[in-house]
Amino acid sequence: MQTYLDLTVLFPKPIMEENGLVLQLAYTGSVPTSFPKPQQQLPPLILHPIAGHGEVLREGSASDEESRRTEVRRLELKMLCCLGKDLNRWLEQCLEFAATDPNLAELREGNLIDLLVEDPPESVIRKMQTWGVSDFRPIFARALGLTAVFPDPPAPEHITATFVRDFALYADVLYRVRRQALPAGADGHSFRFEVYASGEYARLLERAWGL
């Protein structure tokens, strides 16, 4: 699998940023004491459609606004859990990939979560903006928090109305607990990854394979 990834444009080799080194040599004639770290390319993050996830808003009385708001919140919670499954799948893939690369031996789940929420690559920020999601970091954080408790979206009878109504507050706390429970991980690495919609990535693979 790694051989295939190395041969495609979907998973480029690590990139060495050389412009700073060239300029330093040109203007000062000095050789730097340290060299920039190569950017380590991680597997792409594939996001699947989550709009309702095949479920529609239940019919209710127009006068029962509270019940309707609770139902809307329940669908939002379900969609975040589905998103969290994609994020967790990416975390697992990255850790499996890192286990095969000595340069990534110190990569930890905490590094990857920070890469999703705290310091995502510019290419990911731009891609999310083109999808109309400029403030995606708290969304990712809540999805990661919820899936720490719900690996699959919970059935309506398994969650209380109180939890559903205030699930964003619970999700924020769950994310903080999940992140704080993880070690800081490696320092000095610069990681990159790309994000694709599932259909978009499937088309890229088809073109790469000549299908």
N, C-alpha and C positions, 0 to 999 in steps of 0.2 A: 504494500500500500504506500509506504513512504517513497519507494522508487517512482511510482506513478505520480504522487504529489509533487515530487521534485521536478518532474518533466512537464508539468502543466503550469500555465500562467495563473491558475487559481490558487497556487500555494508557492509563491516565489521563495527563493533562498534568502537567507539573512542579508541585509543591506548594510554596508559600511558607509557612514556619513563622512565624506572626505573633504568637503569644501573648506571646513574650518582648518584642517591640517594644511591644505594647499596654501590658503591665505597666510597662515602663520609663517610658513617657510618662505613665502614670497616677500613678505614685508619685514620680517625680522631676521631671517636667516638662521633662526634657532630651531632646534628639534624639541618638540614637547616631551615632557617627562612621562606623560600618560597619554594613551590613545583612546579614542572614543570606542565604546562597546558596540559590537554589531547588534543590529536590531534582530531579535529572534521572532520569527514568524510562527504564529500559532494557528491551529485549525480554525476554519471559519465558523462563525456563529450563524446557525440556520434557524430562522424564526418562521413558525407555521401560522396560518391564519387563526385568529382567536376571536373574531367579532361574533360574539354570542355562542361560538363553538357548537353550532347546530341547534341552539335552543332559542326560543322566542319568549318574549315577556308574557307572563300568564295574564289572562283576562281577569279583571277585577272591577269592583264598583268604582265609578268615577268619583264618588264621594269619599272613598276610603284611600285618601292620599298617603297616609302613613304606611299602609300595607303595600302600596305601589312603590313608595320610596325604598322600602325594605327589599322588595323584589328586584328593583334596579341594582341595589347594593349587592344582592346575592349574585346576580349575573356578573357584576364587576369583579367580585371576589373569585368567581369561577374562571373568568378570563385571565386574571392574574395568576391563578394556580396553573393554568395551561401554559402561560408564558414562562412561569418558573420551571416547568418541566423542560422546556427548551434550554433555559439557562443552566439548569443542573446537568443536562445531557452534555452541554458544551464544557462545563467544568470537568466532567468525567473524561471526555475525549482529550482535553488538554493534558490532564494528569497522566493518562495512558500514553500519550505522545511524548511527554516529558520523561517518562520512565525509560524510553528508548534512546534518549539523547543526553550524553554526558554533560553538555553545556547547559542543560535545563535540570540538572539533578537536584538543585535546591528550590525549584519552583514548587509552591504550595497553593492550596486552595485559597488562602487569604490573598495572595498576590493576584490571583485571577478575579476574585470578587472585587478587589480594589480597581482592577482594570475595567471591569464592567461599570462600576458605580462612581468611583472617585476620579479616575484618570483615564478615560477611554481615549483611543487614538482619534486624531482629527478626522481621519477618513470615516470612522464610525459616526462621529458627531454630524458630519456633513450628510451621510446617508440617512440618518434618522431625521434630519431636518427636511430632506427631500420628501420623506414620507409624512411630513407634517407633525413630527413628534420632536419638538425642540427640548422639552423637559423630561427626557426619558430616564434620567438617573434615579429619581425617587420611585419611578414605576418599576425599574429593575430591582431596586432595593426591596420594595414591598413584595414583589414576586418571589425573591429569594427568601425573604422572611416567612412568607406563608408556606412555601414548600418545605421549610424546616419542620413544619407540623403536619401539613397536608401534602404528601407526595402525589396524591391525585385529588382533583376537585371533590370536596365533600358533598354528600347528598344533603338536600334541604333538611331532612329529619335529623341529621347529625350535627347541626350547628344551631345555636340559639339566635333568636331575633336580635338580642342585645349585641352579640358578637358581630352579626351581619351589619347592623346599623353603624357600628364604630370600628369596622374591620381595619380601616386604614391606620388607626392608632395602634391596634394590636400588631399589625404588620410591621410598622416602624420599629416597635420594641423588639419584635422577633428578629428583625434584621440586625439590629444592634447587638443582640445577644449572640446571634450566629457569628457575626464578624468578630466580636471580642473574644469568643471562645477559640478562635483560630490563631496560630502563631503568625508572626509578622512575615516570615519567609525570607527569601533571598533579597540581597541588595545589589545594586550596580547593573541590573539587567534592564534593557528596554525592550518591551514586548509589543508586537503588533498583531492585529487580527482584522478580518473583514467581516461584515454582516450582510447576509442575503436573506431575502424572502425565499421560502422553500421552492416555489415555482420558478423563480428567477435562477436559483442555483441549479435546479434540474435542467433548465435550458442551457446553462453554461456547460454542464457536464455533457449534454447531448452534442453540443458543438465541438467540445474537446475530443469526444469519442468519434466524431464524424457521423453521427446518427441523423 
